[in-house]
Amino acid sequence: MENLEKKFTVWLLTRKFARDLEEANAFAKALIEENCPEDIAAQMAEANQSNMDVMMELGKVTPEKIVPFMAGKLDLAKKCIIFWEEHVKDTNAIFFRRKYEEYYDEYN
């Protein structure tokens, strides 16, 4: 998939798994490379301490729990993005492209 890091970054932001573009990009890069340093894992846990979806799934949000959880979210994001690229008129696809273009200009 082309530009997966940027697309996953936007996906993380739209799902409120990161607080800003820089943070989302750091999370995306670490998860895609399957190399999540302790400081990024701690930042991910901190960013999601009050995320109700995360808390309901994990209970107490810790760096040890958040990394595998977010790796699963990467798999989900890939499926969503592939679907949206195949169905460009889907409402969620349109919304996702617009958000992507807010951060990165032209969608590609």
N, C-alpha and C positions, 0 to 999 in steps of 0.2 A: 504494500500500500504506500503510495507516494505521500510524503510529508506527514507521516504518522505522528511524529513528535508534536508538530503544530496542531494537528487535528485533535490529538489526545489532550493537549493543553487546553484547547477551547472546550472540549467535552468536560474536563475537570472543573473548569470555571462555571460552566452552565449548570453543573450539578452541585455546585457549592462545596466541592472537595478541596478547594484552594481559595485563598483570599485575594490573590492578585495574579497578574500575568507572569511575573517573574517567579513567584512561588510555584504556580501551576507548571511552568516550563521545567523547573528543577525537578518536580515530582515526576513529570512525564518522562524526562530523560532518564532518571534513575530506574523507573519501572520498566521502560522499554529495554534498557541495557541489562536488566536483571542484576543490577549492582547498586544497591541502595545503601549509601553510607549511613552511619549512625546519626549524624547530624540532620540529614534529610529525613530519615525515619522519625526522629524526634520532632522535627518541624511538621511533618505530616500528621503526627499524633496531636500536636498542639493545635494545628489548624482545624482539626475535626473533633475536638473535645466537646463542642456543643452541637455538632451535627446530629440531629435526632436519628436519621437513617443509620448512621454509623454506630451510634450508641445502642440502638435497638438490636443491631446485629452482633456487636462485639462486647457489649457491656462496658466495662472500663476500657477506654481507648488508650492503648499503650503502643510504643514503637514496635514491639514484638508482634502485636496483633494487627497493626495497621498495614504493614507491608504486604502480607499475603492477601489481606482483604482488598487492598488497592490493586494488586496484581490481577485479582479476579475482575475488578472493575475495568482494567485494561482489556481483558478478553471481551467483556460486554461492550465496551466502547468500540472495539474493532467490528463487532457484529452490527452495531447500530450504524456506524459510518459506512460500512459496505452496503447496507440496506439503503441508506439515504443517497448514496452515490448511484445506486441502481434505480431509485425511485425519486427523482429530483423534484417532483411536484408534491411529494408528501409534505404535510405541514411542518413536521419536525425537521425534515431535510431543509426546507426553506429557512426556518428559524436558525438551524445550525450554520448554514452558509452565511447568513447575515451576520451572525456573531463572529464567525471566522473572519469575515471581511472587515469587521470593526477593528480587529486586532492585527490582521496581516494583509490587508488590501484584497487582492484578487484571490478567489478560491481556486486552488489547484491541488 
